[in-house]
Amino acid sequence: MFQIFTDFASWLIYDLLGLSAQTKLGDAMHFFVEDVTKIFALLLVMIYLIALMRASLNVERVRDYLAGKPKGLGYLMGSGFGVVTPFCSCSSIPVFLGFTSAGIPLGITMSFLITSPLINEVAILLLMSLLGIKFTLLYVLVGMSVGMLGGFFLDAIKAERWLQSFAAEALKRGQQHSTANNPDDIQTQALSMSQRHQFAKTEMFDIFGRVWKWVIIGVGLGAALHGFVPDGWIEAHLGDGQWWSVPAAVLLGIPLYSNATGVIPVMESLIVNGLPIGTTLAFCMSTVAASFPEFILLKQVMQWRLLAILFSLLLVAFTLVGWLFNAFTPFL
């Protein structure tokens, strides 16, 4: 299915530009062109198709529906909604405020906020094409589990008391409003096929416009790792599965920032170069969901204590996930 992209990269790099496949530069450039063209094609086609199916989704109705459900189901649905919404960690925050204003418990909202940057339909498609369906399913399961358990823990410690005052007031007003109104009274207006097409087209260009640069950066880093890192270097330093390599990878990812789309080519290259799957997963999750830029934005709606709790929770979760995957990878 993807042979056309391999052939195009070979024609451009080896035939047209005259680079040799035996050189590090030629190998890296071939990797870069093949992955960029393949990812861009997947983005344009699949975002359009998925947006077409999502065109009738009414976010207000989703909020009110979630607000009236049991906590356990709410965590699952909040995390699931994070999977099907293609937001990065920064663009998820306005939706977080919308959920809070709707009176949805903070734990359910946090299940969404944690899961959304980790998993989206674009990331799932890219993972499936690059690393296969088994790893993709495991990644989705782990990402949703981290979101749900994080939401449960934050509800258990009543973390809403550490929201900024305006966000806490919005949550309180939303809860009072949700008890005074019946969510079933909300009407969802059906869209015509023409309107759905317009929505899908706009969504396609909007999402592509936001993520293409991260694809370039991510694939560029992946190509550099693939072509220029000496064979065995990564495996020699972090690839033996030492216990400390997982928390080290998590800490290394914090100063960086990417989204799930941009980090996946890096993930692929790290695994190819010998880094264990668990260590790679811990590094990439930290880069996507525990980066400094996200926490700078979250400071606008959370007090320092809640930020510190969330930050520590994510670091511990990603470290445990890394150790777990490294331990069970031989049996997968």
Summary of the structure (lengths in Angstrom):
residues: 332
radius of gyration: 21.1
end to end distance: 25.5
largest distance: 70.5
contacts: 1154
relative contact order: 0.13
helix: 79%
strand: 1%
